[in-house]
């Protein structure tokens, strides 16, 4: 059984284009981070890219949370 929060996220994914796009972008950044972090050795550029991706991912999570608060 889905929690109320999960149900709300699922509903917003279907009904709110902004939330849907933000969540998709967040997921894409998560995949990019996973790929970078799988590398056995990180160059300074890789480390910088990881920091940038994490900040962008966090900003998107904040945007999703703002939208969720409106619908709670």
C-alpha positions in Angstrom: 0.0 0.0 0.0 1.3 3.4 -1.0 1.7 6.0 1.7 -0.1 9.3 1.4 3.1 11.0 0.3 3.8 8.4 -2.4 0.2 8.7 -3.7 0.5 12.4 -3.9 3.8 12.1 -5.8 2.1 9.7 -8.2 -0.9 12.0 -8.7 1.4 15.0 -9.3 3.4 13.1 -11.8 0.2 12.6 -13.8 -1.4 15.9 -13.3 1.3 18.5 -12.7 3.6 19.1 -15.7 6.1 21.2 -13.7 6.4 18.5 -11.0 6.7 15.8 -13.6 9.5 17.6 -15.5 11.3 18.4 -12.3 11.1 14.8 -11.0 12.4 13.5 -14.4 15.3 16.0 -14.4 16.1 14.9 -10.8 16.1 11.3 -11.8 18.4 12.0 -14.8 20.9 13.8 -12.5 20.8 10.8 -10.1 21.7 8.5 -13.0 24.5 10.8 -14.1 25.9 10.9 -10.5 25.7 7.1 -10.3 27.7 6.7 -13.5 30.4 9.2 -12.4 30.6 7.6 -8.9 31.1 4.2 -10.4 34.5 5.2 -11.9 37.4 3.6 -10.1 39.3 6.9 -10.3 37.9 10.4 -10.3 39.8 13.2 -12.0 39.5 16.7 -10.6 37.1 17.5 -13.4 34.9 14.5 -12.4 35.0 15.6 -8.7 33.9 19.1 -9.8 31.1 17.6 -12.0 29.9 15.5 -9.1 29.6 18.6 -6.8 27.8 20.5 -9.5 25.4 17.7 -10.2 24.7 17.2 -6.5 23.8 20.9 -6.1 21.5 20.8 -9.2 19.9 17.7 -7.9 19.3 19.3 -4.5 17.8 22.4 -6.1 15.4 20.2 -8.1 14.5 18.3 -4.9 13.7 21.7 -3.2 11.5 22.6 -6.2 9.6 19.3 -5.9 9.1 19.9 -2.2 7.7 23.4 -2.8 5.2 21.9 -5.1 4.3 19.1 -2.7 3.7 21.6 0.1 1.1 23.3 -2.0 -0.9 20.1 -2.4 -0.6 18.7 1.1 
